[in-house]
Amino acid sequence: MKVNKLIARLVLSVHAALLAIGLLSIVIVLIFPQMAYAVLVLPLLSVVQWLIFKDHCLLTDLENKYLKQSGQGGYSGGCIRHYLWKWASIERSDQQVDYILYGYVGILILIIVLQKTI
């Protein structure tokens, strides 16, 4: 049981790290413009995994699997929505979180395109 809980926390930590890197990507691109294409890898991988796993996040599914095996039970919906509520009492739907993230990626792409054309 403890091993499953530890694995679930590890998966959550990886998920949180990827989200943090994603959120810092605009700052990274503005400070280090030469990193522009490298920064795009994370959003592109997210889209590819979303297409492959049919609107399910592999990391969320893994976390839920190990939470259930540890006896804690999983959660429904997306990881970001779940932890926004759990840690910050901010309630948003999965669709709202998706719109915010896709908007953010759109802004990132726009910044990169503008940097390359100026």
N, CA, C and O atoms as CSV, one atom per row, in Angstrom:
chain,resi,resn,atom,element,x,y,z
A,1,MET,N,N,0.818,-1.202,0.000
A,1,MET,CA,C,0.000,0.000,0.000
A,1,MET,C,C,0.862,1.266,0.000
A,1,MET,O,O,0.599,2.196,-0.762
A,2,LYS,N,N,1.883,1.300,0.850
A,2,LYS,CA,C,2.728,2.487,0.910
A,2,LYS,C,C,3.473,2.713,-0.395
A,2,LYS,O,O,3.688,3.856,-0.798
A,3,VAL,N,N,3.865,1.640,-1.054
A,3,VAL,CA,C,4.575,1.765,-2.326
A,3,VAL,C,C,3.662,2.408,-3.365
A,3,VAL,O,O,4.098,3.277,-4.120
A,4,ASN,N,N,2.395,1.986,-3.408
A,4,ASN,CA,C,1.452,2.559,-4.367
A,4,ASN,C,C,1.217,4.042,-4.094
A,4,ASN,O,O,1.120,4.837,-5.029
A,5,LYS,N,N,1.127,4.414,-2.834
A,5,LYS,CA,C,0.942,5.826,-2.486
A,5,LYS,C,C,2.172,6.633,-2.903
A,5,LYS,O,O,2.048,7.749,-3.408
A,6,LEU,N,N,3.338,6.071,-2.693
A,6,LEU,CA,C,4.583,6.727,-3.090
A,6,LEU,C,C,4.652,6.892,-4.608
A,6,LEU,O,O,5.058,7.945,-5.101
A,7,ILE,N,N,4.261,5.865,-5.340
A,7,ILE,CA,C,4.253,5.947,-6.805
A,7,ILE,C,C,3.252,7.006,-7.265
A,7,ILE,O,O,3.544,7.776,-8.180
A,8,ALA,N,N,2.071,7.050,-6.637
A,8,ALA,CA,C,1.069,8.061,-6.987
A,8,ALA,C,C,1.622,9.465,-6.755
A,8,ALA,O,O,1.409,10.359,-7.574
A,9,ARG,N,N,2.322,9.662,-5.658
A,9,ARG,CA,C,2.922,10.978,-5.383
A,9,ARG,C,C,4.027,11.300,-6.379
A,9,ARG,O,O,4.187,12.452,-6.783
A,10,LEU,N,N,4.783,10.295,-6.773
A,10,LEU,CA,C,5.833,10.493,-7.768
A,10,LEU,C,C,5.227,10.913,-9.110
A,10,LEU,O,O,5.728,11.827,-9.765
A,11,VAL,N,N,4.155,10.245,-9.510
A,11,VAL,CA,C,3.469,10.601,-10.759
A,11,VAL,C,C,2.940,12.029,-10.667
A,11,VAL,O,O,3.067,12.800,-11.618
A,12,LEU,N,N,2.346,12.385,-9.524
A,12,LEU,CA,C,1.857,13.752,-9.330
A,12,LEU,C,C,3.011,14.751,-9.406
A,12,LEU,O,O,2.855,15.826,-9.984
A,13,SER,N,N,4.149,14.416,-8.839
A,13,SER,CA,C,5.308,15.309,-8.879
A,13,SER,C,C,5.788,15.532,-10.309
A,13,SER,O,O,6.122,16.654,-10.689
A,14,VAL,N,N,5.821,14.467,-11.095
A,14,VAL,CA,C,6.203,14.592,-12.505
A,14,VAL,C,C,5.188,15.465,-13.237
A,14,VAL,O,O,5.560,16.331,-14.029
A,15,HIS,N,N,3.915,15.234,-12.967
A,15,HIS,CA,C,2.845,16.011,-13.583
A,15,HIS,C,C,2.995,17.492,-13.224
A,15,HIS,O,O,2.898,18.360,-14.092
A,16,ALA,N,N,3.230,17.770,-11.951
A,16,ALA,CA,C,3.385,19.153,-11.492
A,16,ALA,C,C,4.619,19.806,-12.113
A,16,ALA,O,O,4.583,20.981,-12.480
A,17,ALA,N,N,5.703,19.051,-12.231
A,17,ALA,CA,C,6.921,19.591,-12.843
A,17,ALA,C,C,6.690,19.934,-14.315
A,17,ALA,O,O,7.130,20.982,-14.787
A,18,LEU,N,N,6.008,19.058,-15.031
A,18,LEU,CA,C,5.707,19.331,-16.442
A,18,LEU,C,C,4.811,20.555,-16.584
A,18,LEU,O,O,5.002,21.366,-17.490
A,19,LEU,N,N,3.840,20.688,-15.695
A,19,LEU,CA,C,2.961,21.860,-15.724
A,19,LEU,C,C,3.753,23.131,-15.425
A,19,LEU,O,O,3.570,24.148,-16.093
A,20,ALA,N,N,4.627,23.077,-14.429
A,20,ALA,CA,C,5.442,24.245,-14.085
A,20,ALA,C,C,6.335,24.654,-15.255
A,20,ALA,O,O,6.448,25.838,-15.573
A,21,ILE,N,N,6.961,23.679,-15.888
A,21,ILE,CA,C,7.798,23.975,-17.056
A,21,ILE,C,C,6.943,24.591,-18.160
A,21,ILE,O,O,7.349,25.556,-18.809
A,22,GLY,N,N,5.758,24.024,-18.363
A,22,GLY,CA,C,4.857,24.570,-19.375
A,22,GLY,C,C,4.462,26.006,-19.079
A,22,GLY,O,O,4.426,26.845,-19.979
A,23,LEU,N,N,4.166,26.287,-17.818
A,23,LEU,CA,C,3.760,27.642,-17.446
A,23,LEU,C,C,4.922,28.628,-17.506
A,23,LEU,O,O,4.721,29.813,-17.770
A,24,LEU,N,N,6.112,28.150,-17.266
A,24,LEU,CA,C,7.293,29.016,-17.340
A,24,LEU,C,C,7.819,29.174,-18.765
A,24,LEU,O,O,8.752,29.943,-18.998
A,25,SER,N,N,7.237,28.463,-19.705
A,25,SER,CA,C,7.770,28.451,-21.067
A,25,SER,C,C,7.766,29.828,-21.720
A,25,SER,O,O,8.692,30.149,-22.464
A,26,ILE,N,N,6.758,30.644,-21.465
A,26,ILE,CA,C,6.746,31.990,-22.056
A,26,ILE,C,C,7.912,32.804,-21.511
A,26,ILE,O,O,8.594,33.499,-22.263
A,27,VAL,N,N,8.137,32.718,-20.214
A,27,VAL,CA,C,9.266,33.432,-19.613
A,27,VAL,C,C,10.583,32.922,-20.199
A,27,VAL,O,O,11.475,33.710,-20.514
A,28,ILE,N,N,10.699,31.619,-20.342
A,28,ILE,CA,C,11.916,31.019,-20.910
A,28,ILE,C,C,12.152,31.536,-22.326
A,28,ILE,O,O,13.276,31.893,-22.679
A,29,VAL,N,N,11.099,31.577,-23.133
A,29,VAL,CA,C,11.229,32.037,-24.521
A,29,VAL,C,C,11.588,33.519,-24.577
A,29,VAL,O,O,12.367,33.938,-25.434
A,30,LEU,N,N,11.029,34.308,-23.676
A,30,LEU,CA,C,11.339,35.740,-23.685
A,30,LEU,C,C,12.782,36.008,-23.251
A,30,LEU,O,O,13.431,36.913,-23.775
A,31,ILE,N,N,13.276,35.234,-22.308
A,31,ILE,CA,C,14.648,35.426,-21.828
A,31,ILE,C,C,15.663,34.756,-22.754
A,31,ILE,O,O,16.726,35.314,-23.028
A,32,PHE,N,N,15.333,33.564,-23.230
A,32,PHE,CA,C,16.232,32.792,-24.094
A,32,PHE,C,C,15.524,32.462,-25.409
A,32,PHE,O,O,15.025,31.349,-25.570
A,33,PRO,N,N,15.469,33.405,-26.349
A,33,PRO,CA,C,14.749,33.164,-27.604
A,33,PRO,C,C,15.255,31.949,-28.381
A,33,PRO,O,O,14.497,31.343,-29.138
A,34,GLN,N,N,16.523,31.588,-28.202
A,34,GLN,CA,C,17.068,30.431,-28.912
A,34,GLN,C,C,16.455,29.120,-28.426
A,34,GLN,O,O,16.632,28.088,-29.072
A,35,MET,N,N,15.739,29.139,-27.303
A,35,MET,CA,C,15.085,27.941,-26.756
A,35,MET,C,C,13.663,27.759,-27.297
A,35,MET,O,O,12.952,26.846,-26.878
A,36,ALA,N,N,13.255,28.616,-28.215
A,36,ALA,CA,C,11.860,28.643,-28.668
A,36,ALA,C,C,11.356,27.284,-29.135
A,36,ALA,O,O,10.291,26.838,-28.707
A,37,TYR,N,N,12.097,26.636,-29.993
A,37,TYR,CA,C,11.612,25.365,-30.532
A,37,TYR,C,C,11.661,24.249,-29.490
A,37,TYR,O,O,10.806,23.363,-29.489
A,38,ALA,N,N,12.635,24.286,-28.621
A,38,ALA,CA,C,12.711,23.282,-27.555
A,38,ALA,C,C,11.510,23.399,-26.620
A,38,ALA,O,O,10.987,22.393,-26.140
A,39,VAL,N,N,11.081,24.624,-26.367
A,39,VAL,CA,C,9.948,24.859,-25.468
A,39,VAL,C,C,8.650,24.330,-26.078
A,39,VAL,O,O,7.732,23.962,-25.346
A,40,LEU,N,N,8.565,24.289,-27.384
A,40,LEU,CA,C,7.349,23.800,-28.047
A,40,LEU,C,C,7.173,22.289,-27.941
A,40,LEU,O,O,6.081,21.778,-28.189
A,41,VAL,N,N,8.222,21.575,-27.579
A,41,VAL,CA,C,8.141,20.113,-27.497
A,41,VAL,C,C,7.087,19.675,-26.481
A,41,VAL,O,O,6.296,18.775,-26.765
A,42,LEU,N,N,7.067,20.293,-25.314
A,42,LEU,CA,C,6.124,19.891,-24.268
A,42,LEU,C,C,4.661,20.049,-24.695
A,42,LEU,O,O,3.889,19.103,-24.540
A,43,PRO,N,N,4.251,21.204,-25.225
A,43,PRO,CA,C,2.856,21.297,-25.678
A,43,PRO,C,C,2.531,20.324,-26.810
A,43,PRO,O,O,1.431,19.774,-26.858
A,44,LEU,N,N,3.476,20.112,-27.713
A,44,LEU,CA,C,3.224,19.174,-28.811
A,44,LEU,C,C,3.067,17.749,-28.296
A,44,LEU,O,O,2.200,17.013,-28.767
A,45,LEU,N,N,3.890,17.354,-27.344
A,45,LEU,CA,C,3.745,16.026,-26.744
A,45,LEU,C,C,2.409,15.890,-26.019
A,45,LEU,O,O,1.796,14.823,-26.035
A,46,SER,N,N,1.963,16.963,-25.390
A,46,SER,CA,C,0.665,16.936,-24.708
A,46,SER,C,C,-0.467,16.700,-25.695
A,46,SER,O,O,-1.379,15.917,-25.429
A,47,VAL,N,N,-0.406,17.377,-26.831
A,47,VAL,CA,C,-1.443,17.198,-27.848
A,47,VAL,C,C,-1.402,15.777,-28.405
A,47,VAL,O,O,-2.446,15.148,-28.579
A,48,VAL,N,N,-0.211,15.272,-28.683
A,48,VAL,CA,C,-0.075,13.914,-29.219
A,48,VAL,C,C,-0.621,12.884,-28.233
A,48,VAL,O,O,-1.362,11.985,-28.630
A,49,GLN,N,N,-0.267,13.002,-26.957
A,49,GLN,CA,C,-0.776,12.033,-25.977
A,49,GLN,C,C,-2.281,12.165,-25.820
A,49,GLN,O,O,-2.968,11.171,-25.585
A,50,TRP,N,N,-2.805,13.385,-25.948
A,50,TRP,CA,C,-4.250,13.599,-25.856
A,50,TRP,C,C,-4.953,12.887,-27.014
A,50,TRP,O,O,-6.010,12.285,-26.826
A,51,LEU,N,N,-4.363,12.957,-28.209
A,51,LEU,CA,C,-4.951,12.283,-29.366
A,51,LEU,C,C,-4.853,10.764,-29.234
A,51,LEU,O,O,-5.799,10.047,-29.561
A,52,ILE,N,N,-3.721,10.282,-28.761
A,52,ILE,CA,C,-3.522,8.835,-28.626
A,52,ILE,C,C,-4.430,8.242,-27.558
A,52,ILE,O,O,-5.034,7.190,-27.770
A,53,PHE,N,N,-4.530,8.904,-26.421
A,53,PHE,CA,C,-5.284,8.352,-25.294
A,53,PHE,C,C,-6.725,8.847,-25.236
A,53,PHE,O,O,-7.401,8.676,-24.221
A,54,LYS,N,N,-7.195,9.455,-26.313
A,54,LYS,CA,C,-8.602,9.842,-26.458
A,54,LYS,C,C,-9.093,10.706,-25.295
A,54,LYS,O,O,-9.989,10.306,-24.552
A,55,ASP,N,N,-8.512,11.872,-25.147
A,55,ASP,CA,C,-8.954,12.859,-24.168
A,55,ASP,C,C,-8.668,12.440,-22.723
A,55,ASP,O,O,-9.277,12.970,-21.794
A,56,HIS,N,N,-7.759,11.505,-22.532
A,56,HIS,CA,C,-7.332,11.111,-21.187
A,56,HIS,C,C,-5.847,11.404,-21.060
A,56,HIS,O,O,-5.076,11.193,-21.997
A,57,CYS,N,N,-5.460,11.885,-19.906
A,57,CYS,CA,C,-4.048,12.129,-19.651
A,57,CYS,C,C,-3.434,10.873,-19.046
A,57,CYS,O,O,-3.933,10.345,-18.053
A,58,LEU,N,N,-2.373,10.411,-19.639
A,58,LEU,CA,C,-1.695,9.207,-19.166
A,58,LEU,C,C,-1.265,9.353,-17.706
A,58,LEU,O,O,-1.422,8.422,-16.916
A,59,LEU,N,N,-0.729,10.507,-17.353
A,59,LEU,CA,C,-0.260,10.700,-15.977
A,59,LEU,C,C,-1.413,10.724,-14.978
A,59,LEU,O,O,-1.287,10.187,-13.878
A,60,THR,N,N,-2.528,11.336,-15.347
A,60,THR,CA,C,-3.698,11.334,-14.460
A,60,THR,C,C,-4.210,9.916,-14.273
A,60,THR,O,O,-4.540,9.513,-13.158
A,61,ASP,N,N,-4.278,9.164,-15.358
A,61,ASP,CA,C,-4.728,7.767,-15.262
A,61,ASP,C,C,-3.794,6.939,-14.382
A,61,ASP,O,O,-4.252,6.127,-13.578
A,62,LEU,N,N,-2.478,7.143,-14.535
A,62,LEU,CA,C,-1.515,6.419,-13.700
A,62,LEU,C,C,-1.659,6.799,-12.225
A,62,LEU,O,O,-1.647,5.938,-11.345
A,63,GLU,N,N,-1.794,8.090,-11.975
A,63,GLU,CA,C,-1.953,8.537,-10.585
A,63,GLU,C,C,-3.202,7.922,-9.964
A,63,GLU,O,O,-3.158,7.416,-8.843
A,64,ASN,N,N,-4.311,7.965,-10.690
A,64,ASN,CA,C,-5.555,7.386,-10.176
A,64,ASN,C,C,-5.418,5.888,-9.924
A,64,ASN,O,O,-5.932,5.370,-8.932
A,65,LYS,N,N,-4.734,5.205,-10.813
A,65,LYS,CA,C,-4.528,3.760,-10.643
A,65,LYS,C,C,-3.821,3.474,-9.320
A,65,LYS,O,O,-4.252,2.613,-8.553
A,66,TYR,N,N,-2.743,4.195,-9.058
A,66,TYR,CA,C,-1.973,3.936,-7.839
A,66,TYR,C,C,-2.662,4.480,-6.590
A,66,TYR,O,O,-2.490,3.929,-5.502
A,67,LEU,N,N,-3.436,5.548,-6.731
A,67,LEU,CA,C,-4.225,6.020,-5.584
A,67,LEU,C,C,-5.255,4.971,-5.181
A,67,LEU,O,O,-5.444,4.697,-3.996
A,68,LYS,N,N,-5.916,4.390,-6.172
A,68,LYS,CA,C,-6.916,3.351,-5.879
A,68,LYS,C,C,-6.262,2.118,-5.267
A,68,LYS,O,O,-6.798,1.525,-4.331
A,69,GLN,N,N,-5.107,1.734,-5.794
A,69,GLN,CA,C,-4.410,0.563,-5.253
A,69,GLN,C,C,-3.902,0.800,-3.832
A,69,GLN,O,O,-3.714,-0.148,-3.070
A,70,SER,N,N,-3.680,2.070,-3.478
A,70,SER,CA,C,-3.217,2.371,-2.121
A,70,SER,C,C,-4.379,2.492,-1.144
A,70,SER,O,O,-4.175,2.677,0.056
A,71,GLY,N,N,-5.616,2.386,-1.673
A,71,GLY,CA,C,-6.790,2.458,-0.813
A,71,GLY,C,C,-7.335,3.858,-0.629
A,71,GLY,O,O,-8.297,4.044,0.116
A,72,GLN,N,N,-6.751,4.849,-1.282
A,72,GLN,CA,C,-7.218,6.226,-1.143
A,72,GLN,C,C,-8.340,6.561,-2.112
A,72,GLN,O,O,-9.044,7.552,-1.919
A,73,GLY,N,N,-8.515,5.773,-3.126
A,73,GLY,CA,C,-9.497,6.103,-4.153
A,73,GLY,C,C,-8.928,7.176,-5.058
A,73,GLY,O,O,-8.075,7.961,-4.644
A,74,GLY,N,N,-9.389,7.210,-6.265
A,74,GLY,CA,C,-8.904,8.203,-7.215
A,74,GLY,C,C,-9.795,9.423,-7.226
A,74,GLY,O,O,-10.543,9.671,-6.280
A,75,TYR,N,N,-9.712,10.170,-8.283
A,75,TYR,CA,C,-10.572,11.334,-8.465
A,75,TYR,C,C,-11.050,11.345,-9.901
A,75,TYR,O,O,-10.419,10.771,-10.789
A,76,SER,N,N,-12.172,12.005,-10.112
A,76,SER,CA,C,-12.701,12.098,-11.475
A,76,SER,C,C,-12.233,13.409,-12.085
A,76,SER,O,O,-11.911,14.361,-11.375
A,77,GLY,N,N,-12.202,13.443,-13.385
A,77,GLY,CA,C,-11.794,14.659,-14.069
A,77,GLY,C,C,-10.284,14.772,-14.165
A,77,GLY,O,O,-9.545,13.822,-13.906
A,78,GLY,N,N,-9.852,15.960,-14.543
A,78,GLY,CA,C,-8.437,16.190,-14.769
A,78,GLY,C,C,-7.662,16.513,-13.507
A,78,GLY,O,O,-8.219,16.946,-12.498
A,79,CYS,N,N,-6.381,16.293,-13.594
A,79,CYS,CA,C,-5.468,16.521,-12.474
A,79,CYS,C,C,-5.441,17.999,-12.074
A,79,CYS,O,O,-5.533,18.329,-10.892
A,80,ILE,N,N,-5.316,18.874,-13.055
A,80,ILE,CA,C,-5.215,20.301,-12.751
A,80,ILE,C,C,-6.480,20.778,-12.063
A,80,ILE,O,O,-6.404,21.482,-11.056
A,81,ARG,N,N,-7.636,20.411,-12.583
A,81,ARG,CA,C,-8.902,20.810,-11.970
A,81,ARG,C,C,-8.998,20.279,-10.550
A,81,ARG,O,O,-9.394,21.003,-9.636
A,82,HIS,N,N,-8.639,19.025,-10.367
A,82,HIS,CA,C,-8.728,18.397,-9.048
A,82,HIS,C,C,-7.855,19.124,-8.023
A,82,HIS,O,O,-8.310,19.444,-6.925
A,83,TYR,N,N,-6.606,19.377,-8.389
A,83,TYR,CA,C,-5.694,19.984,-7.423
A,83,TYR,C,C,-5.891,21.487,-7.288
A,83,TYR,O,O,-5.536,22.048,-6.251
A,84,LEU,N,N,-6.442,22.160,-8.290
A,84,LEU,CA,C,-6.831,23.562,-8.104
A,84,LEU,C,C,-7.850,23.669,-6.977
A,84,LEU,O,O,-7.783,24.571,-6.142
A,85,TRP,N,N,-8.794,22.731,-6.969
A,85,TRP,CA,C,-9.815,22.731,-5.924
A,85,TRP,C,C,-9.217,22.306,-4.587
A,85,TRP,O,O,-9.452,22.948,-3.563
A,86,LYS,N,N,-8.453,21.236,-4.600
A,86,LYS,CA,C,-7.916,20.679,-3.352
A,86,LYS,C,C,-6.947,21.639,-2.666
A,86,LYS,O,O,-6.999,21.794,-1.446
A,87,TRP,N,N,-6.074,22.280,-3.420
A,87,TRP,CA,C,-5.034,23.110,-2.829
A,87,TRP,C,C,-5.390,24.589,-2.759
A,87,TRP,O,O,-4.895,25.297,-1.882
A,88,ALA,N,N,-6.245,25.075,-3.671
A,88,ALA,CA,C,-6.514,26.514,-3.717
A,88,ALA,C,C,-7.994,26.858,-3.660
A,88,ALA,O,O,-8.351,28.034,-3.731
A,89,SER,N,N,-8.856,25.869,-3.535
A,89,SER,CA,C,-10.313,26.065,-3.504
A,89,SER,C,C,-10.813,26.838,-4.717
A,89,SER,O,O,-11.767,27.610,-4.621
A,90,ILE,N,N,-10.165,26.628,-5.859
A,90,ILE,CA,C,-10.594,27.239,-7.114
A,90,ILE,C,C,-11.322,26.168,-7.903
A,90,ILE,O,O,-10.743,25.142,-8.261
A,91,GLU,N,N,-12.596,26.415,-8.169
A,91,GLU,CA,C,-13.390,25.411,-8.873
A,91,GLU,C,C,-13.534,25.794,-10.339
A,91,GLU,O,O,-14.069,26.853,-10.667
A,92,ARG,N,N,-13.059,24.939,-11.197
A,92,ARG,CA,C,-13.158,25.107,-12.646
A,92,ARG,C,C,-13.502,23.756,-13.249
A,92,ARG,O,O,-13.181,22.708,-12.689
A,93,SER,N,N,-14.158,23.799,-14.398
A,93,SER,CA,C,-14.449,22.545,-15.100
A,93,SER,C,C,-13.209,22.136,-15.893
A,93,SER,O,O,-12.317,22.948,-16.139
A,94,ASP,N,N,-13.169,20.877,-16.285
A,94,ASP,CA,C,-12.065,20.408,-17.127
A,94,ASP,C,C,-12.004,21.207,-18.419
A,94,ASP,O,O,-10.921,21.516,-18.917
A,95,GLN,N,N,-13.174,21.540,-18.961
A,95,GLN,CA,C,-13.220,22.295,-20.211
A,95,GLN,C,C,-12.622,23.697,-20.019
A,95,GLN,O,O,-11.900,24.182,-20.891
A,96,GLN,N,N,-12.914,24.347,-18.894
A,96,GLN,CA,C,-12.338,25.664,-18.634
A,96,GLN,C,C,-10.817,25.580,-18.505
A,96,GLN,O,O,-10.100,26.434,-19.027
A,97,VAL,N,N,-10.332,24.560,-17.816
A,97,VAL,CA,C,-8.883,24.367,-17.680
A,97,VAL,C,C,-8.263,24.145,-19.057
A,97,VAL,O,O,-7.210,24.708,-19.359
A,98,ASP,N,N,-8.903,23.330,-19.893
A,98,ASP,CA,C,-8.397,23.096,-21.250
A,98,ASP,C,C,-8.325,24.397,-22.038
A,98,ASP,O,O,-7.323,24.661,-22.702
A,99,TYR,N,N,-9.377,25.215,-21.974
A,99,TYR,CA,C,-9.380,26.486,-22.708
A,99,TYR,C,C,-8.239,27.387,-22.245
A,99,TYR,O,O,-7.576,28.026,-23.062
A,100,ILE,N,N,-8.015,27.436,-20.947
A,100,ILE,CA,C,-6.936,28.269,-20.418
A,100,ILE,C,C,-5.580,27.753,-20.903
A,100,ILE,O,O,-4.741,28.536,-21.350
A,101,LEU,N,N,-5.366,26.452,-20.816
A,101,LEU,CA,C,-4.079,25.885,-21.238
A,101,LEU,C,C,-3.854,26.035,-22.739
A,101,LEU,O,O,-2.753,26.382,-23.167
A,102,TYR,N,N,-4.885,25.779,-23.539
A,102,TYR,CA,C,-4.726,25.913,-24.990
A,102,TYR,C,C,-4.535,27.373,-25.379
A,102,TYR,O,O,-3.790,27.673,-26.312
A,103,GLY,N,N,-5.196,28.275,-24.680
A,103,GLY,CA,C,-4.975,29.702,-24.906
A,103,GLY,C,C,-3.542,30.095,-24.589
A,103,GLY,O,O,-2.920,30.871,-25.315
A,104,TYR,N,N,-3.034,29.553,-23.503
A,104,TYR,CA,C,-1.657,29.820,-23.096
A,104,TYR,C,C,-0.676,29.311,-24.152
A,104,TYR,O,O,0.278,30.005,-24.502
A,105,VAL,N,N,-0.909,28.117,-24.651
A,105,VAL,CA,C,-0.048,27.558,-25.702
A,105,VAL,C,C,-0.151,28.411,-26.964
A,105,VAL,O,O,0.851,28.635,-27.643
A,106,GLY,N,N,-1.350,28.886,-27.280
A,106,GLY,CA,C,-1.525,29.769,-28.433
A,106,GLY,C,C,-0.712,31.047,-28.289
A,106,GLY,O,O,-0.088,31.500,-29.248
A,107,ILE,N,N,-0.718,31.628,-27.100
A,107,ILE,CA,C,0.080,32.831,-26.840
A,107,ILE,C,C,1.568,32.511,-26.980
A,107,ILE,O,O,2.324,33.300,-27.548
A,108,LEU,N,N,1.984,31.365,-26.466
A,108,LEU,CA,C,3.382,30.940,-26.585
A,108,LEU,C,C,3.793,30.839,-28.053
A,108,LEU,O,O,4.848,31.340,-28.442
A,109,ILE,N,N,2.969,30.199,-28.854
A,109,ILE,CA,C,3.269,30.050,-30.280
A,109,ILE,C,C,3.319,31.411,-30.960
A,109,ILE,O,O,4.198,31.658,-31.786
A,110,LEU,N,N,2.392,32.291,-30.622
A,110,LEU,CA,C,2.376,33.642,-31.195
A,110,LEU,C,C,3.660,34.392,-30.848
A,110,LEU,O,O,4.250,35.042,-31.710
A,111,ILE,N,N,4.089,34.305,-29.609
A,111,ILE,CA,C,5.332,34.967,-29.199
A,111,ILE,C,C,6.518,34.419,-29.991
A,111,ILE,O,O,7.369,35.182,-30.449
A,112,ILE,N,N,6.571,33.110,-30.149
A,112,ILE,CA,C,7.681,32.496,-30.893
A,112,ILE,C,C,7.665,32.943,-32.351
A,112,ILE,O,O,8.709,33.286,-32.905
A,113,VAL,N,N,6.495,32.942,-32.970
A,113,VAL,CA,C,6.384,33.372,-34.370
A,113,VAL,C,C,6.798,34.830,-34.510
A,113,VAL,O,O,7.529,35.181,-35.435
A,114,LEU,N,N,6.338,35.677,-33.601
A,114,LEU,CA,C,6.700,37.095,-33.669
A,114,LEU,C,C,8.197,37.300,-33.463
A,114,LEU,O,O,8.803,38.149,-34.116
A,115,GLN,N,N,8.790,36.536,-32.566
A,115,GLN,CA,C,10.239,36.648,-32.356
A,115,GLN,C,C,11.016,36.249,-33.605
A,115,GLN,O,O,12.035,36.859,-33.929
A,116,LYS,N,N,10.539,35.235,-34.297
A,116,LYS,CA,C,11.253,34.740,-35.474
A,116,LYS,C,C,11.085,35.663,-36.675
A,116,LYS,O,O,11.920,35.655,-37.580
A,117,THR,N,N,10.014,36.459,-36.698
A,117,THR,CA,C,9.769,37.332,-37.847
A,117,THR,C,C,10.293,38.746,-37.631
A,117,THR,O,O,10.410,39.517,-38.583
A,118,ILE,N,N,10.605,39.083,-36.408
A,118,ILE,CA,C,11.070,40.459,-36.132
A,118,ILE,C,C,12.573,40.530,-36.221
A,118,ILE,O,O,13.153,41.597,-36.021
